[in-house]
Amino acid sequence: MTLQQQDLGAEYFRLERDQIMARIAARKEELADRLLILCHHYQQQDLFQFADLTGDSLKLSREAAAIQDREFIVFCGVHFMAEAADILAQPHQKVILPHLDAGCPMADMASVGAVVRAYRDLLTAQVVADEAALVPATYVNSSAAIKAFVGERGGSVCTSSNAEKILAWALGRGEKVFFFPDQHLGRNSAMALGIPEDEILLWRRGELLGGNSVADLRRARILLWDGYCEVHMKFLPDQVRRWRLEEPDVRIIVHPECAHDVLKLADEYGSTEAIIKAVSQSPVGSKWAVGTEVNLVERLHRTYRDRQVHLLSSSACECTTMDCNQPVNLLWVLDNLAAGRVVNQITVEPEIARQAAKSLEQMLAI
């Protein structure tokens, strides 16, 4: 069943920012022993300041799972993150998303129905000898249903920091890897492993055999679903070249969801945690141009005033769906919890959760 965001009511939108902040702080104190607030790095600072735990999506879910005495887990992130938290949470815990429209366009590009059809078409075309030779792997930025599909077939989830390791494992297990939903993380990871470009093939949604010939599919070792992150696609090679010309001493670091032609021009690439680590451990006076979501870059800029931290792009690259979560939504959720009402709860069906957990456990085992 698809959940729909309730109307908060006019009284909430008449509140001034300072009123909202003060009321959130008071509610958080009131619910202290029952409440855990998680905030992803890409959330705006007005939400981030209320977090009990901060980090990337899987890190937050795993750390939250270790805290079993909090009844309510409010995840300031997007839908797939809240699903992962629910899969790893205890039965008595309730995972809540401040705004139900906070989704991930990239995750939505790989629906489980489309993936099942693509998998079936590959087997029907006899691209591999048998199903065991086709190993699925999915980025953690995917729905619980996709994670369950992967887990049911012995595949693995990956993160942006361990995608290369997961791909290497999958290639050792079968003839081909089908990777979704992010084509760029898949391509960047495959090329880092030294896989030739002609053995990396894009599967285009809606086209017969993904727009490929049977011969090409048989030759390929990595099949990439044609999903992408709308934020990281805004970073371009010319932006890197401009920084090189104007600031020759700049260090450029980008997220591996960026296109490969951006990655190969950068000095470094890595996950959100890796980007934070690189900047935080750099010498005083270092100059950085960072290719990832603007809220994280601005937070690094504020935190490390003795270094220069800039956004790689000249225009803001913001995750607009993440930004559906506003302080007023958090206040509304906490007011309802204080009144004994649970709103915006995210739950994963037990069988889907069981199969999805397999793919997460496989990653941890690797």
Secondary structure as UniProt FT lines:
FT   HELIX           10..13
FT   HELIX           17..30
FT   HELIX           32..34
FT   STRAND          35..40
FT   TURN            41..42
FT   HELIX           45..48
FT   TURN            49..50
FT   STRAND          53..55
FT   HELIX           57..65
FT   TURN            68..69
FT   STRAND          72..76
FT   HELIX           79..88
FT   TURN            91..92
FT   STRAND          94..96
FT   TURN            100..101
FT   HELIX           105..108
FT   HELIX           112..124
FT   TURN            125..126
FT   HELIX           131..133
FT   STRAND          134..139
FT   HELIX           144..152
FT   TURN            153..154
FT   STRAND          156..158
FT   TURN            160..162
FT   HELIX           163..173
FT   STRAND          176..180
FT   HELIX           183..192
FT   TURN            193..194
FT   HELIX           197..199
FT   STRAND          200..203
FT   TURN            205..206
FT   HELIX           208..211
FT   HELIX           214..219
FT   STRAND          222..225
FT   TURN            230..231
FT   HELIX           232..234
FT   HELIX           237..246
FT   TURN            248..249
FT   STRAND          251..254
FT   TURN            256..257
FT   HELIX           260..263
FT   TURN            264..265
FT   STRAND          268..269
FT   HELIX           272..280
FT   TURN            284..285
FT   STRAND          287..291
FT   HELIX           294..303
FT   TURN            305..306
FT   STRAND          308..311
FT   TURN            320..321
FT   HELIX           322..324
FT   HELIX           327..338
FT   TURN            339..340
FT   HELIX           350..365
//
